[in-house]
């Protein structure tokens, strides 16, 4: 734990106030330092929101790699994420977000800044649930205490309960009639009706994640939310919007900045691209929005892609898994847990498309992505919680808990909403005219409707609720591109999608059910005890041990 009470960024300067004896502090207090009398609640809330989007991205990126939405390098899970790998997540959560919220709360209460409190408590609830989902038991009741440098952990279940309480409090702050202040709201531009819907959607997520440990409470809670009918609806999508500035600071989507500046960057997932382009026998309408191909045919040069001359590993052959390339049309990625070095393919591998990182829409132009002026120039989004996700979650609840609603109807509604959102948002970027010319509205509508009909038939043909749940999980996973946080929870919660592409190594070690505690926590807290391995599960994951998921 960091030894400070709060952190605050004002005019891009991060100021830390350390705890000390009260009288000594009065004598030695820096008149230029931020304190409770000089701090701005507005600046604090700005910093909290910006730090949250960074926190979320780290979780989403790791989850995407683990669930094969993008490539995960390293041959073994234990090598992919070592204790130092998540130091930044831990520090940002505790030393920045939670510490700043603790500092903000009394200031906002004294000034009757109810909306500030609502936003802050919603984010606090999300961070607490994120920490439990990522690590399991973590410090909470003894955390952010200047007198306690060695806080003990709380149970994940108790922290989840605290998060639910915070969501209920936040809802009250958003609806109370008398309030002061007008916070800078990066998500909803002070539309508090949408904030309340987001709070209710987070409650849905709470109940869905806890369904294995409290089925009756989850069923009742979700049915109550359904009856209220006040979760995210079309147009209420909770996203963080990036800009196009390249420096001082770089305001672009991190995936764009990592790929379109000089080419190279991430490898897309072979299996994920296969699901979107080959598995169903026709292209998913979103494929050209998600991916941008720099070449339109597969390479024949093993110096560029050595797997084209290699035999698939035995577990791939036995299980008939896709290996090396999905089809022949230049969808160039890598298999799960591929540790190979980097050949000269930076301007040939498949890149991020227009959604959600504001790259290029794939109109068969097949030009290199080494120019930051290309595509949407990085003005992308973090799709933290979309209205479409609600439908997928409710479909899962209907199949697994028997909650109110028709699972098939909810599934098809979720697909339709997400596809519509991908296209409508993409049209707002600088690629809008390219999209309209190559994929006009009537063509997109036909493709979308044909896809929805196909999935509806798949659902009807599924033999039982478990098979139907896999149809839901596959489609939710495909809709979650850009949001590996939710796909990671989905995979641990349901064990689906089934038939995920395996590692290239026959025994890559246990799948990461929770991450090892970060190094900066282990070396600074005398009460910290490291987990024995990556197979330790968070409290709501009562599913079988690996290789139930792998």
C-alpha positions in Angstrom: 0.0 0.0 0.0 1.2 3.5 -0.7 1.9 5.6 2.3 -0.3 8.6 1.5 -3.8 9.8 2.2 -4.8 11.0 -1.2 -3.5 11.7 -4.7 -4.7 14.6 -6.8 -3.8 15.9 -10.3 -4.2 19.6 -10.7 -2.8 21.3 -13.9 -1.2 18.0 -14.7 0.8 17.9 -11.5 0.3 14.9 -9.2 0.5 16.0 -5.6 0.8 13.6 -2.7 0.2 14.6 0.9 1.8 12.2 3.4 0.5 11.6 6.9 2.3 12.9 9.9 1.7 14.1 13.4 -1.0 16.7 13.3 0.9 19.5 15.1 4.1 18.9 13.1 2.0 19.0 10.0 0.6 22.4 10.9 4.2 23.7 11.4 5.6 22.1 8.2 2.6 22.3 5.9 3.6 23.4 2.4 1.4 26.5 1.6 1.5 25.5 -2.1 0.3 21.9 -1.5 -3.2 20.7 -2.0 -5.2 20.2 1.2 -8.8 19.9 2.2 -9.2 23.7 2.2 -7.7 24.2 -1.3 -8.6 21.1 -3.2 -11.2 21.3 -6.0 -13.8 18.6 -6.0 -14.2 19.1 -9.7 -10.5 18.4 -10.4 -10.6 15.4 -8.1 -13.6 13.9 -10.0 -11.9 14.6 -13.3 -8.9 12.6 -12.1 -11.0 9.8 -10.8 -12.8 9.4 -14.1 -9.6 9.5 -16.2 -7.9 7.0 -13.8 -10.9 4.7 -14.0 -10.7 4.4 -17.8 -7.1 3.6 -17.6 -7.8 1.0 -14.8 -10.5 -0.6 -16.9 -8.4 -0.8 -20.0 -5.7 -2.8 -18.2 -8.3 -5.3 -17.0 -10.0 -5.5 -20.4 -6.8 -6.0 -22.3 -5.7 -8.9 -20.1 -9.2 -10.5 -20.3 -9.3 -10.2 -24.0 -6.0 -12.1 -24.3 -7.0 -14.8 -22.0 -10.3 -15.3 -23.8 -8.8 -15.4 -27.3 -10.2 -12.1 -28.5 -6.7 -10.9 -29.2 -3.4 -12.9 -29.2 -1.8 -13.8 -25.9 2.0 -14.3 -26.2 4.1 -16.5 -23.9 3.9 -20.3 -24.0 2.7 -20.7 -20.4 0.0 -18.8 -18.4 2.4 -18.3 -15.5 4.9 -16.6 -17.8 2.2 -14.4 -19.4 1.3 -12.6 -16.2 3.9 -12.6 -13.4 3.3 -10.6 -10.1 4.9 -7.4 -11.4 2.6 -7.5 -14.5 -0.3 -6.0 -12.6 1.6 -3.5 -10.4 0.0 -0.6 -12.3 -3.5 -1.9 -11.8 -3.0 -2.2 -8.1 -1.4 1.2 -7.7 -4.0 2.9 -9.8 -6.9 1.3 -8.0 -5.7 2.0 -4.4 -3.2 4.9 -4.6 -5.2 6.9 -7.2 -8.9 6.1 -7.6 -9.9 4.8 -4.1 -7.6 7.3 -2.3 -9.0 10.2 -4.4 -12.6 9.1 -3.7 -11.9 8.9 0.0 -10.6 12.5 -0.1 -13.4 13.7 -2.3 -16.3 12.3 -0.2 -16.2 14.7 2.8 -15.6 17.7 0.6 -18.5 16.8 -1.7 -20.8 16.1 1.3 -19.9 19.4 3.0 -20.7 21.3 -0.2 -23.8 19.2 -1.1 -22.3 18.0 -4.4 -24.7 15.1 -4.7 -23.9 14.3 -8.4 -20.1 14.3 -7.6 -20.9 11.7 -4.9 -23.0 9.6 -7.2 -20.4 9.4 -9.9 -17.6 8.8 -7.4 -19.5 6.0 -5.6 -20.5 4.3 -8.8 -16.8 4.2 -9.9 -15.8 3.1 -6.4 -18.2 0.2 -6.6 -16.9 -0.8 -10.1 -13.3 -0.7 -8.9 -14.1 -2.9 -5.8 -15.8 -5.5 -7.9 -13.0 -5.3 -10.5 -10.4 -6.0 -7.8 -12.4 -9.0 -6.5 -12.9 -10.3 -10.0 -9.2 -10.0 -10.7 -7.5 -11.0 -7.5 -10.1 -12.5 -5.2 -9.7 -11.4 -1.5 -8.1 -7.9 -1.3 -7.6 -5.2 1.3 -10.7 -3.0 1.8 -11.8 -2.1 5.3 -8.2 -1.4 6.4 -7.1 0.1 3.1 -6.5 3.8 2.4 -5.6 4.3 6.1 -2.6 6.6 6.7 -2.0 4.9 10.0 -2.0 1.3 8.6 0.7 0.4 6.2 -0.1 -3.3 6.3 -3.8 -3.7 5.7 -5.3 -7.2 5.9 -7.5 -8.6 3.1 -11.3 -8.8 3.3 -13.3 -11.6 1.7 -14.4 -11.1 -1.9 -18.0 -11.7 -0.9 -18.0 -8.9 1.8 -16.4 -6.5 -0.7 -19.0 -7.3 -3.3 -21.7 -6.6 -0.7 -20.0 -3.2 0.0 -20.1 -2.5 -3.7 -23.8 -3.2 -3.9 -24.4 -0.8 -1.0 -22.4 1.9 -2.7 -24.5 1.4 -5.9 -27.7 1.9 -3.8 -26.2 5.1 -2.3 -25.1 6.3 -5.7 -28.6 6.0 -7.0 -29.8 8.2 -4.2 -27.2 10.9 -5.0 -28.4 10.9 -8.6 -32.0 11.3 -7.8 -32.0 13.7 -4.8 -33.7 17.0 -5.8 -31.4 19.5 -4.0 -27.8 19.6 -5.0 -25.0 22.0 -5.8 -22.3 21.9 -8.5 -22.1 20.8 -12.1 -19.4 18.0 -12.4 -17.5 17.4 -15.5 -19.0 14.1 -16.6 -16.9 12.2 -19.1 -19.4 9.5 -19.6 -22.9 10.9 -19.7 -22.5 14.7 -19.9 -24.6 15.1 -16.7 -27.5 12.9 -17.8 -28.3 11.4 -14.5 -31.2 9.3 -15.8 -28.5 7.4 -17.7 -26.3 7.2 -14.6 -29.2 5.5 -12.7 -29.6 3.0 -15.5 -25.9 2.3 -15.4 -26.2 1.7 -11.7 -29.0 -0.8 -12.2 -27.0 -2.5 -15.0 -24.1 -2.9 -12.5 -26.5 -4.5 -10.1 -27.5 -6.9 -12.9 -23.8 -7.8 -13.3 -23.5 -8.2 -9.5 -26.3 -10.7 -9.4 -25.2 -12.6 -12.5 -21.6 -13.0 -11.2 -22.9 -14.2 -7.8 -25.5 -16.6 -9.2 -23.4 -19.7 -8.3 -23.1 -18.8 -4.7 -26.6 -17.2 -4.1 -28.9 -18.4 -6.8 -32.2 -17.5 -5.0 -31.0 -14.0 -4.2 -29.7 -13.5 -7.8 -33.0 -14.7 -9.3 -35.0 -12.3 -7.1 -32.6 -9.4 -7.7 -32.6 -9.8 -11.4 -36.4 -10.2 -11.6 -36.8 -7.0 -9.6 -34.5 -5.2 -12.0 -36.5 -6.6 -15.0 -39.7 -5.4 -13.4 -38.3 -1.9 -12.9 -37.2 -1.8 -16.6 -34.6 0.8 -15.9 -31.3 -0.7 -17.1 -29.3 0.6 -20.0 -31.4 1.0 -23.2 -30.3 1.9 -26.7 -28.5 5.2 -26.6 -27.4 4.8 -22.9 -24.1 3.1 -23.7 -21.5 3.7 -21.0 -18.3 4.4 -23.0 -15.2 6.5 -22.7 -14.5 8.7 -25.8 -10.9 9.4 -26.9 -9.6 12.2 -29.1 -7.1 12.6 -31.9 -4.3 14.6 -30.2 -1.0 12.8 -30.5 1.0 14.5 -27.8 0.8 16.6 -24.6 -1.1 14.4 -23.8 -1.8 11.7 -26.3 -5.6 11.5 -26.2 -5.9 8.7 -28.8 -7.2 5.2 -28.1 -4.2 3.1 -26.9 -4.8 0.4 -29.4 -4.6 2.9 -32.2 -1.5 4.5 -30.9 0.2 1.1 -30.5 -0.4 0.1 -34.1 -1.0 3.0 -36.5 2.0 5.0 -35.6 4.6 2.8 -37.2 2.8 -0.5 -38.0 3.2 -3.7 -36.1 1.7 -3.8 -32.6 -0.8 -6.5 -31.5 -1.5 -9.7 -33.3 -5.2 -10.5 -33.7 -6.4 -13.9 -32.5 -6.6 -16.5 -35.2 -9.5 -18.3 -33.6 -11.5 -15.1 -33.0 -11.1 -14.0 -36.6 -12.1 -17.5 -37.8 -15.3 -17.3 -35.8 -16.1 -14.0 -37.5 -15.1 -14.9 -41.0 -15.2 -18.7 -41.6 -17.1 -20.7 -39.0 -20.7 -19.9 -40.0 -19.9 -20.1 -43.8 -20.3 -16.3 -44.3 -18.7 -13.2 -42.9 -20.0 -11.6 -39.7 -21.2 -8.1 -40.6 -18.8 -6.7 -37.9 -15.6 -8.3 -39.3 -14.7 -5.3 -41.4 -15.3 -3.0 -38.5 -13.3 -5.0 -36.0 -10.3 -5.9 -38.3 -8.3 -4.2 -41.0 -6.3 -6.4 -43.3 -3.1 -5.0 -44.6 -2.9 -7.8 -47.2 -5.8 -9.7 -48.9 -4.1 -13.0 -49.4 -2.2 -15.3 -47.1 1.6 -15.2 -47.2 3.6 -18.1 -48.7 6.8 -17.0 -47.0 7.6 -19.0 -43.9 10.1 -16.3 -42.8 7.0 -14.0 -42.4 4.7 -16.7 -40.8 6.5 -19.9 -39.9 3.3 -21.8 -39.0 2.4 -22.2 -42.6 5.0 -24.9 -43.0 4.4 -26.5 -39.6 2.1 -29.3 -38.5 -0.5 -28.3 -35.9 0.2 -29.5 -32.4 -1.4 -32.9 -31.4 -4.1 -31.3 -29.3 -5.2 -29.1 -32.3 -5.3 -32.1 -34.6 -7.3 -34.3 -32.2 -9.7 -31.5 -31.4 -9.9 -30.2 -35.0 -9.1 -26.7 -33.9 -8.3 -23.9 -36.4 -4.5 -23.4 -36.6 -2.3 -20.7 -38.1 -4.7 -18.9 -40.5 -8.4 -18.5 -40.7 -9.2 -19.0 -44.4 -7.1 -17.6 -47.2 -8.0 -13.9 -47.4 -5.2 -12.3 -45.4 -6.6 -12.5 -41.9 -3.2 -12.7 -40.4 -2.9 -13.3 -36.6 -1.5 -15.7 -34.1 -2.7 -18.7 -32.2 -3.3 -18.7 -28.4 -0.2 -18.6 -26.3 2.1 -18.3 -29.3 5.6 -17.2 -27.9 7.4 -16.8 -31.2 9.6 -13.9 -32.0 8.6 -11.0 -34.3 9.3 -11.6 -38.1 9.1 -8.7 -40.7 5.3 -8.7 -40.8 4.5 -5.4 -39.1 2.9 -4.0 -42.3 1.1 -7.3 -43.2 -0.5 -8.6 -40.0 -4.2 -7.8 -39.5 -4.6 -4.6 -37.6 -7.3 -3.1 -35.4 -10.2 -1.7 -37.4 -12.5 1.3 -37.0 -14.3 -0.2 -34.0 -13.6 0.5 -31.2 -10.1 2.0 -31.6 -10.9 4.3 -34.5 -8.5 2.7 -37.0 -9.4 1.9 -40.6 -12.6 0.3 -42.0 -11.6 -2.7 -44.2 -12.8 -1.8 -47.7 -10.2 -4.1 -49.4 -7.8 -1.2 -49.8 -5.0 -3.3 -48.1 -2.7 -0.4 -47.4 -0.1 -0.4 -44.5 -1.2 1.1 -41.2 1.9 3.1 -40.4 0.4 6.6 -40.6 -1.4 8.2 -37.6 -3.5 10.2 -40.0 -5.3 7.1 -41.2 -8.8 6.0 -40.3 -10.5 7.6 -37.4 -7.1 8.8 -36.2 -7.6 7.2 -32.8 -10.8 8.9 -31.7 -12.1 5.5 -30.4 -14.0 4.4 -27.4 -13.7 2.0 -24.4 -17.1 0.1 -24.6 -17.3 -0.4 -20.8 -21.0 -1.3 -20.7 -23.3 -1.2 -23.8 -27.0 -1.5 -23.8 -26.7 -4.6 -25.9 -24.7 -6.3 -23.1 -27.9 -6.1 -20.9 -29.8 -8.3 -23.3 -27.0 -11.0 -23.4 -26.8 -11.0 -19.6 -30.6 -11.3 -19.3 -30.6 -14.2 -21.8 -28.0 -16.0 -19.6 -30.1 -15.4 -16.5 -33.2 -16.7 -18.2 -31.4 -19.9 -19.2 -29.5 -20.5 -16.0 -31.7 -19.1 -13.3 -35.1 -19.1 -14.9 -35.6 -15.3 -14.6 -38.3 -13.5 -16.5 -37.8 -13.2 -20.2 -37.4 -15.2 -23.4 -33.8 -16.2 -23.8 -34.0 -16.4 -27.6 -35.6 -13.0 -27.9 -33.1 -11.4 -25.6 -30.2 -13.1 -27.5 -31.3 -11.8 -30.9 -32.1 -8.3 -29.5 -28.5 -8.2 -28.0 -27.0 -9.1 -31.4 -29.1 -6.5 -33.2 -28.4 -3.7 -30.8 -24.6 -4.4 -30.7 -24.3 -4.6 -34.5 -26.4 -1.4 -34.9 -24.1 0.3 -32.3 -20.9 -0.8 -34.0 -22.1 0.6 -37.3 -23.8 3.8 -36.0 -20.8 4.7 -33.9 -18.3 3.9 -36.6 -20.2 6.2 -39.0 -19.5 9.1 -36.6 -15.7 8.7 -37.1 -13.6 10.1 -40.0 -14.2 6.7 -41.7 -17.9 7.4 -42.1 -17.8 8.1 -45.8 -15.6 5.1 -46.5 -18.1 2.9 -44.6 -21.2 4.3 -46.3 -19.6 3.7 -49.8 -18.5 0.2 -49.2 -21.2 -1.0 -46.8 -24.4 1.0 -47.5 -27.2 0.9 -45.0 -29.4 -1.5 -46.9 -26.6 -4.0 -47.4 -25.7 -3.8 -43.8 -29.3 -4.3 -42.7 -29.6 -7.4 -45.0 -26.3 -8.9 -43.6 -27.4 -8.2 -40.0 -30.8 -9.7 -40.5 -29.4 -12.8 -42.2 -27.0 -13.2 -39.3 -29.7 -12.9 -36.7 -31.9 -15.4 -38.5 -29.0 -17.9 -38.7 -28.2 -17.6 -34.9 -31.9 -17.9 -34.2 -32.0 -21.2 -36.0 -28.8 -22.3 -34.1 -30.6 -21.6 -30.9 -33.7 -23.5 -31.9 -31.6 -26.5 -32.9 -29.7 -26.6 -29.7 -30.6 -29.8 -27.8 -30.9 -28.4 -24.3 -30.4 -25.3 -22.1 -26.7 -25.9 -21.8 -26.3 -26.0 -25.6 -28.5 -22.9 -25.9 -26.4 -21.2 -23.3 -23.3 -21.9 -25.5 -25.0 -20.1 -28.4 -25.6 -17.1 -26.1 -22.1 -17.2 -24.8 -20.5 -17.3 -28.3 -22.6 -14.4 -29.5 -21.9 -12.4 -26.3 -18.2 -13.1 -26.7 -18.3 -11.9 -30.3 -20.2 -8.8 -29.3 -17.6 -8.0 -26.6 -14.7 -7.1 -28.9 -12.9 -4.3 -27.1 -14.2 -5.4 -23.7 -12.2 -8.4 -22.4 -13.2 -7.6 -18.9 -16.7 -9.0 -19.4 -15.6 -11.9 -21.6 -13.1 -13.0 -18.9 -16.0 -13.0 -16.3 -18.3 -14.8 -18.8 -15.7 -17.5 -19.4 -15.1 -18.2 -15.7 -18.8 -17.9 -14.8 -20.1 -20.2 -17.5 -17.2 -22.1 -19.0 -18.4 -20.9 -22.4 -17.8 -20.4 -25.2 -17.0 -24.0 -25.6 -14.1 -25.2 -27.8 -11.8 -22.3 -27.2 -8.6 -22.6 -29.1 -6.0 -24.3 -26.9 -2.5 -23.3 -26.2 0.3 -24.4 -28.5 1.9 -26.1 -25.6 0.1 -29.3 -24.6 0.4 -28.3 -20.9 0.5 -24.5 -20.5 -0.4 -24.7 -16.8 -3.7 -23.8 -15.2 -5.9 -21.1 -16.7 -5.7 -17.9 -14.7 -8.8 -18.1 -12.5 -7.4 -15.1 -10.5 -4.2 -13.2 -10.9 -1.3 -13.5 -8.5 -1.1 -10.6 -6.1 1.2 -7.9 -7.6 4.7 -7.5 -6.6 4.3 -4.0 -5.2 1.7 -5.3 -2.7 3.8 -8.3 -1.7 7.0 -6.4 -1.0 5.4 -3.5 1.0 2.7 -5.3 3.1 3.9 -7.6 5.8 0.5 -9.2 6.0 0.4 -10.1 2.3 0.4 -13.8 1.5 0.9 -14.8 -2.1 -1.4 -17.4 -3.6 0.0 -20.9 -4.3 -0.8 -20.7 -8.0 -3.0 -19.2 -10.7 -5.8 -21.8 -10.1 -7.1 -19.9 -7.0 -10.7 -18.8 -7.8 -12.6 -15.7 -6.8 -15.5 -16.3 -4.4 -18.2 -16.4 -7.0 -16.4 -18.9 -9.2 -17.5 -22.3 -7.8 -17.0 -24.0 -11.1 -14.7 -27.1 -11.4 -10.9 -26.6 -11.5 -8.9 -26.4 -14.7 -9.0 -27.8 -17.3 -12.7 -27.1 -17.1 -11.6 -23.9 -18.8 -8.2 -23.9 -20.4 
